[in-house]
Amino acid sequence: MTSPTVKATCPSIPRILRYLEWTFLGILALRTLFPIFYKPLGYEISSGDYVVLGVFILFVVLSFWLPIDRPLWQKRAYLWIEIGALLATRLFSGWGLDLFLWLVLVKSCFLLGRREVIFTAIASGTVWQIALAQFAFTYLNRPIEEAQAEVTAMYEIPQSIQVFDFVINSTSIFIAASSLIILLCLTIISERKSRQREAALSQEVELLAADLERARIARDIHDSIGHTLTSLDVQLELAQRLYERNSTQVKQAIDTSKMLSNQSLREVRRAVATLREKSFDLDMALIQLIEPLKFDPNLSVDSKLDLPKLPLQTSHQLYCIIKEGLENIRRHAQAQAVRVHSWTTPENVVVYIEDDGVGIDADALDSGFGLRGMRERSHSIGGQMKINSALGQGTRIEIIVPHD
């Protein structure tokens, strides 16, 4: 099962904001450039109009770059450069670019944290209103003759042009407000879909975790109880045959069967305890695991174990790896000597299992279920397993797992 890749920033956000800003720039072109360059209106270009034109060009350039993934100081500089440019138009011209201030605040929601967005809105709004009050004060204190001349000039403009200018203004406000509302709705819908996808993905993760847990339990049954019960069945069958012959070896077979049945019970208790307990004494569990091998008169066992305290999952998986390795030696290696040693480095815990048996064919190193399960267990706890073996030269298995 593959999970979808989740990116930190949705690539559609810069594109949507860019289209929205271009819409606002088109509105600005209709509202400001039309009366400036339409000569029949008798409009005379002032220095403030050049300020508006410069701000227009600045916003066109900045519309191609939104510093979503840039450092915080670049985001702040980007926003306050635009806010400062808008304040310049308010102070030095008669054009009010309120729509662009709203757009800058929308951008700040994608660039800054919640508190800083609120601060930016309050600070820019306060300064903007002060600049507006200053402009209104200057405008209302004009000479009466200048105001009368403006009113007279307005009535001289053709009525169709005035209606066109009114429609342009109202349409621009409608488009700007609609664009902001649509952007807000699309963002809410996108957030809702993202939450739904997150919930679905979380459910898939839970199902996957359940599948992995079932696979782990199946592996545990195969590696522990399955092997032991198989050996128990063989010993009971042997005892049955020996009993029919009245052989003196029947007692040894029955003793071995009893030992295997006790081992099966210990494995069941250990598996249940692993699910319930918060600690697991790995050294003690390995001693109990190795002890039955010493009953075999044909096998010499040398064990030196001094393992540190490890996380429960690591201890459990390491125990299962060693148990599977010893079971493979007992059943397949035909070995006369077995060594199980461990040591600890500052970074890792190393355990090796070595025997002098028949060895493993190179083609079987990657095909056996037991060896594959041992590798899977070592990888599940962030470790690795190395196998060094050749036919007739024994086998050495080394397990390396992180200390922490």
C-alpha positions as CSV (number, residue, x, y, z in Angstrom):
1,M,0.0,0.0,0.0
2,T,1.4,3.4,-0.9
3,S,0.5,6.6,0.8
4,P,-0.1,9.9,-0.9
5,T,2.7,12.4,-0.8
6,V,1.7,15.4,1.3
7,K,3.4,18.7,0.5
8,A,4.0,21.4,3.0
9,T,2.4,24.1,0.7
10,C,-0.4,23.5,-1.8
11,P,0.9,24.6,-5.2
12,S,-2.5,26.1,-6.1
13,I,-2.3,28.8,-3.5
14,P,0.3,31.0,-5.2
15,R,-1.5,30.5,-8.5
16,I,-4.9,31.5,-7.1
17,L,-3.5,34.6,-5.4
18,R,-1.7,35.6,-8.6
19,Y,-4.9,35.3,-10.6
20,L,-6.7,37.3,-8.0
21,E,-4.1,40.0,-8.0
22,W,-4.1,40.2,-11.8
23,T,-7.9,40.7,-11.5
24,F,-7.4,43.6,-9.1
25,L,-4.7,45.1,-11.4
26,G,-7.1,44.9,-14.3
27,I,-9.7,46.7,-12.2
28,L,-7.2,49.3,-11.3
29,A,-6.3,49.8,-14.9
30,L,-10.0,50.5,-15.8
31,R,-10.6,52.7,-12.8
32,T,-7.5,54.9,-13.0
33,L,-5.8,54.7,-16.4
34,F,-9.1,55.3,-18.4
35,P,-9.8,58.8,-17.0
36,I,-6.1,59.6,-17.2
37,F,-5.7,58.9,-20.8
38,Y,-9.2,59.8,-22.0
39,K,-8.5,63.3,-23.2
40,P,-12.1,64.5,-23.8
41,L,-12.7,64.4,-20.0
42,G,-10.2,67.2,-19.7
43,Y,-8.3,65.4,-17.1
44,E,-4.8,66.8,-16.3
45,I,-2.2,64.3,-15.1
46,S,-0.7,65.2,-11.8
47,S,2.4,64.0,-9.8
48,G,0.1,61.8,-7.7
49,D,-1.0,59.9,-10.8
50,Y,2.6,58.9,-11.5
51,V,2.8,57.6,-8.0
52,V,-0.3,55.4,-8.8
53,L,1.4,54.3,-12.0
54,G,4.6,53.3,-10.2
55,V,2.6,51.3,-7.6
56,F,0.7,49.6,-10.4
57,I,4.0,48.5,-12.0
58,L,5.4,47.4,-8.6
59,F,2.3,45.2,-7.9
60,V,2.6,43.7,-11.4
61,V,6.2,42.7,-10.7
62,L,5.5,41.4,-7.2
63,S,2.5,39.4,-8.4
64,F,4.9,36.9,-10.0
65,W,6.5,36.1,-6.6
66,L,4.8,35.0,-3.4
67,P,7.4,34.1,-0.7
68,I,5.5,31.2,0.9
69,D,8.6,29.0,1.4
70,R,11.0,31.9,2.1
71,P,12.4,33.0,5.5
72,L,10.1,35.0,7.8
73,W,11.9,38.3,7.3
74,Q,11.4,38.1,3.6
75,K,7.7,37.5,4.1
76,R,7.4,40.5,6.3
77,A,9.4,42.7,4.0
78,Y,7.2,41.6,1.0
79,L,4.0,42.5,2.8
80,W,5.1,45.8,4.3
81,I,6.6,47.0,1.0
82,E,3.2,46.6,-0.6
83,I,1.5,48.2,2.4
84,G,3.9,51.1,2.2
85,A,3.3,51.6,-1.5
86,L,-0.4,51.7,-1.0
87,L,0.0,54.3,1.8
88,A,2.0,56.4,-0.7
89,T,-1.0,56.4,-3.1
90,R,-3.3,57.4,-0.3
91,L,-1.0,60.3,0.8
92,F,0.1,61.6,-2.5
93,S,-2.8,61.0,-4.8
94,G,-6.6,61.1,-4.9
95,W,-6.9,57.4,-5.7
96,G,-7.8,55.0,-2.9
97,L,-6.6,51.5,-3.5
98,D,-8.5,49.9,-0.7
99,L,-9.0,46.7,-2.7
100,F,-5.3,46.1,-2.8
101,L,-5.0,46.5,1.0
102,W,-7.6,43.7,1.4
103,L,-5.5,41.6,-1.0
104,V,-2.4,42.2,1.0
105,L,-4.2,41.1,4.1
106,V,-5.3,37.9,2.3
107,K,-1.7,37.2,1.4
108,S,-0.6,37.7,5.0
109,C,-2.9,34.8,6.0
110,F,-0.8,32.5,3.9
111,L,2.6,34.0,4.9
112,L,2.4,34.8,8.7
113,G,1.1,33.2,11.9
114,R,-2.3,34.0,13.2
115,R,-1.2,36.6,15.8
116,E,1.0,38.4,13.3
117,V,-1.8,38.5,10.8
118,I,-4.1,40.1,13.3
119,F,-1.3,42.6,14.2
120,T,-0.7,43.4,10.5
121,A,-4.4,44.0,9.9
122,I,-4.7,46.3,12.9
123,A,-1.5,48.2,12.2
124,S,-2.1,48.7,8.5
125,G,-5.7,49.5,9.0
126,T,-4.9,52.1,11.7
127,V,-2.2,53.8,9.5
128,W,-4.5,53.6,6.5
129,Q,-7.3,55.4,8.3
130,I,-4.9,58.0,9.6
131,A,-3.7,58.6,6.0
132,L,-7.3,58.7,4.8
133,A,-8.2,61.3,7.5
134,Q,-5.2,63.4,6.5
135,F,-6.2,63.3,2.9
136,A,-9.9,64.1,3.7
137,F,-8.7,67.0,5.9
138,T,-6.6,68.4,3.1
139,Y,-9.3,67.9,0.5
140,L,-12.0,69.6,2.6
141,N,-9.8,72.6,3.3
142,R,-9.3,73.5,-0.4
143,P,-10.3,76.9,-1.6
144,I,-14.0,77.3,-2.4
145,E,-13.1,78.4,-5.9
146,E,-11.2,75.2,-6.6
147,A,-14.0,73.0,-5.3
148,Q,-16.5,75.0,-7.5
149,A,-14.3,74.6,-10.5
150,E,-14.2,70.8,-10.0
151,V,-18.0,70.6,-9.7
152,T,-18.5,72.7,-12.8
153,A,-16.0,70.5,-14.7
154,M,-17.8,67.3,-13.6
155,Y,-21.1,68.6,-15.0
156,E,-19.4,69.3,-18.3
157,I,-18.5,65.7,-18.7
158,P,-20.9,63.8,-21.0
159,Q,-23.5,61.8,-19.0
160,S,-22.6,58.6,-20.8
161,I,-19.0,58.9,-19.6
162,Q,-20.2,59.5,-16.0
163,V,-22.5,56.5,-16.1
164,F,-19.6,54.4,-17.6
165,D,-17.3,55.6,-14.8
166,F,-20.0,54.8,-12.2
167,V,-20.5,51.3,-13.6
168,I,-16.7,50.7,-13.7
169,N,-16.4,51.6,-10.0
170,S,-19.4,49.5,-8.9
171,T,-18.4,46.6,-11.1
172,S,-14.8,46.7,-9.8
173,I,-16.0,46.6,-6.2
174,F,-18.4,43.7,-7.0
175,I,-15.7,41.7,-8.7
176,A,-13.2,42.4,-5.9
177,A,-15.6,41.4,-3.2
178,S,-16.8,38.4,-5.1
179,S,-13.2,37.2,-5.7
180,L,-12.4,37.4,-2.0
181,I,-15.6,35.6,-1.1
182,I,-14.9,32.9,-3.7
183,L,-11.3,32.5,-2.5
184,L,-12.5,32.2,1.1
185,C,-15.1,29.5,0.1
186,L,-12.6,27.6,-2.0
187,T,-10.2,27.6,0.9
188,I,-12.8,26.3,3.3
189,I,-13.8,23.6,0.8
190,S,-10.2,22.7,0.2
191,E,-9.6,22.5,4.0
192,R,-12.6,20.3,4.4
193,K,-11.5,17.9,1.7
194,S,-8.0,17.8,3.2
195,R,-9.5,16.9,6.6
196,Q,-11.6,14.1,4.9
197,R,-8.5,12.8,3.1
198,E,-6.6,12.9,6.4
199,A,-9.3,11.0,8.1
200,A,-9.4,8.4,5.3
201,L,-5.6,8.1,5.4
202,S,-5.7,7.7,9.2
203,Q,-8.2,4.9,8.8
204,E,-5.9,3.3,6.2
205,V,-3.0,3.6,8.6
206,E,-5.0,1.9,11.3
207,L,-6.0,-0.9,9.0
208,L,-2.4,-1.3,7.9
209,A,-1.2,-1.4,11.5
210,A,-3.8,-4.1,12.3
211,D,-2.5,-6.1,9.3
212,L,1.1,-5.7,10.5
213,E,0.1,-6.8,14.0
214,R,-1.7,-9.9,12.6
215,A,1.4,-10.6,10.5
216,R,3.6,-10.2,13.6
217,I,1.4,-12.5,15.7
218,A,1.5,-15.1,12.9
219,R,5.3,-14.8,12.8
220,D,5.5,-15.3,16.5
221,I,3.3,-18.4,16.4
222,H,5.4,-19.9,13.6
223,D,8.7,-19.0,15.2
224,S,7.9,-20.1,18.8
225,I,4.9,-22.4,19.4
226,G,4.9,-23.9,15.9
227,H,8.5,-25.1,16.1
228,T,8.1,-26.4,19.7
229,L,4.9,-28.2,19.0
230,T,6.4,-29.8,15.9
231,S,9.3,-31.1,18.0
232,L,6.9,-32.2,20.7
233,D,4.9,-34.2,18.2
234,V,8.1,-35.9,16.9
235,Q,9.1,-36.8,20.5
236,L,5.7,-38.2,21.4
237,E,5.7,-40.3,18.2
238,L,9.1,-41.6,19.1
239,A,8.0,-42.4,22.7
240,Q,5.0,-44.3,21.3
241,R,7.2,-46.4,19.1
242,L,9.8,-47.0,21.8
243,Y,7.0,-48.0,24.3
244,E,5.8,-50.7,21.8
245,R,9.3,-52.1,21.8
246,N,9.7,-51.8,25.6
247,S,12.8,-49.8,25.0
248,T,14.7,-48.2,27.9
249,Q,14.9,-45.0,25.8
250,V,11.2,-44.3,26.2
251,K,11.8,-42.4,29.5
252,Q,14.3,-40.0,27.8
253,A,11.8,-39.4,25.0
254,I,9.0,-38.7,27.5
255,D,11.3,-36.4,29.5
256,T,12.1,-34.5,26.3
257,S,8.4,-34.2,25.5
258,K,7.7,-32.9,28.9
259,M,10.4,-30.3,28.6
260,L,9.0,-29.2,25.2
261,S,5.5,-29.0,26.5
262,N,6.8,-26.8,29.3
263,Q,8.6,-24.7,26.8
264,S,5.4,-24.3,24.8
265,L,3.6,-23.0,27.9
266,R,6.4,-20.6,28.6
267,E,6.2,-19.3,25.0
268,V,2.4,-18.7,25.3
269,R,2.9,-16.9,28.6
270,R,5.7,-14.8,27.2
271,A,3.7,-13.8,24.2
272,V,0.8,-12.8,26.4
273,A,3.1,-11.0,28.8
274,T,4.7,-9.1,25.9
275,L,1.3,-7.6,25.0
276,R,0.5,-6.7,28.6
277,E,3.8,-5.9,30.4
278,K,5.8,-2.7,30.1
279,S,9.2,-4.4,30.6
280,F,10.8,-7.6,29.3
281,D,13.9,-9.2,30.8
282,L,15.7,-10.2,27.7
283,D,18.7,-11.9,29.4
284,M,16.5,-14.1,31.5
285,A,14.3,-15.0,28.6
286,L,17.3,-16.0,26.5
287,I,18.7,-18.1,29.4
288,Q,15.5,-20.0,29.5
289,L,15.5,-20.3,25.7
290,I,19.1,-21.7,25.6
291,E,18.7,-24.0,28.6
292,P,16.8,-26.8,26.8
293,L,19.6,-27.1,24.2
294,K,22.0,-28.2,26.9
295,F,19.9,-31.4,27.4
296,D,21.2,-32.6,24.0
297,P,24.3,-34.7,24.6
298,N,25.5,-34.2,21.0
299,L,25.5,-30.4,21.2
300,S,27.9,-28.1,23.0
301,V,26.4,-24.7,23.9
302,D,28.5,-21.6,24.8
303,S,26.6,-18.5,25.7
304,K,27.8,-15.1,26.9
305,L,25.0,-12.6,27.1
306,D,25.0,-9.3,28.8
307,L,22.4,-7.2,27.1
308,P,21.4,-3.7,28.2
309,K,17.9,-2.6,28.9
310,L,16.1,-2.1,25.5
311,P,12.7,-0.9,24.5
312,L,10.0,-3.6,24.8
313,Q,9.5,-4.0,21.1
314,T,13.2,-4.2,20.4
315,S,13.7,-6.8,23.2
316,H,10.8,-8.9,21.9
317,Q,11.9,-8.9,18.3
318,L,15.5,-9.6,19.2
319,Y,14.4,-12.6,21.3
320,C,12.3,-13.9,18.4
321,I,15.3,-13.5,16.0
322,I,17.7,-15.5,18.3
323,K,15.0,-18.1,18.9
324,E,14.5,-18.7,15.2
325,G,18.2,-18.9,14.7
326,L,18.7,-21.5,17.4
327,E,15.7,-23.5,16.2
328,N,17.2,-23.6,12.7
329,I,20.4,-24.8,14.1
330,R,18.7,-27.6,16.1
331,R,16.6,-28.8,13.2
332,H,18.9,-28.3,10.1
333,A,22.5,-27.5,11.0
334,Q,23.6,-30.9,12.3
335,A,26.0,-28.9,14.5
336,Q,28.1,-30.1,17.4
337,A,28.8,-26.7,18.9
338,V,26.8,-23.5,19.2
339,R,27.9,-20.1,20.4
340,V,25.6,-17.2,21.3
341,H,27.5,-14.1,22.3
342,S,26.6,-10.4,22.7
343,W,28.3,-7.1,23.3
344,T,27.4,-3.5,23.4
345,T,28.9,-0.4,21.7
346,P,28.0,3.2,22.3
347,E,25.6,3.1,19.3
348,N,24.6,-0.5,18.9
349,V,23.9,-3.9,20.5
350,V,25.5,-6.8,18.6
351,V,24.5,-10.4,19.0
352,Y,25.9,-13.3,17.0
353,I,24.9,-16.9,16.7
354,E,27.5,-19.3,15.3
355,D,27.5,-23.0,14.7
356,D,29.9,-25.6,13.1
357,G,27.2,-27.4,11.1
358,V,26.6,-28.1,7.5
359,G,26.2,-24.5,6.5
360,I,23.7,-22.8,4.2
361,D,23.7,-22.9,0.5
362,A,24.0,-19.5,-1.1
363,D,20.8,-19.9,-3.0
364,A,18.9,-20.6,0.2
365,L,20.0,-17.5,2.0
366,D,17.2,-15.4,0.6
367,S,14.5,-18.0,0.0
368,G,13.9,-19.5,3.5
369,F,10.9,-18.3,5.4
370,G,12.8,-18.4,8.7
371,L,15.7,-16.3,7.5
372,R,13.4,-13.9,5.7
373,G,11.4,-13.5,8.9
374,M,14.5,-12.8,10.9
375,R,15.5,-10.1,8.5
376,E,12.1,-8.5,8.6
377,R,12.2,-8.5,12.4
378,S,15.7,-6.9,12.5
379,H,14.6,-4.2,9.9
380,S,11.4,-3.5,11.9
381,I,13.5,-2.3,14.9
382,G,16.0,-0.3,12.7
383,G,18.7,-3.0,12.7
384,Q,20.4,-5.3,10.2
385,M,21.3,-8.9,10.0
386,K,24.4,-10.3,8.4
387,I,24.8,-14.0,7.4
388,N,28.2,-15.6,6.7
389,S,27.9,-19.2,5.7
390,A,29.1,-21.8,3.2
391,L,28.4,-25.5,2.8
392,G,30.4,-27.6,5.2
393,Q,31.8,-24.6,7.1
394,G,29.1,-23.7,9.5
395,T,27.0,-20.5,9.8
396,R,27.5,-17.2,11.6
397,I,24.5,-14.8,12.0
398,E,25.2,-11.3,13.3
399,I,22.3,-9.1,14.4
400,I,23.0,-5.3,14.9
401,V,20.4,-3.1,16.5
402,P,20.5,0.5,17.7
403,H,21.2,0.9,21.4
404,D,18.4,3.5,21.9
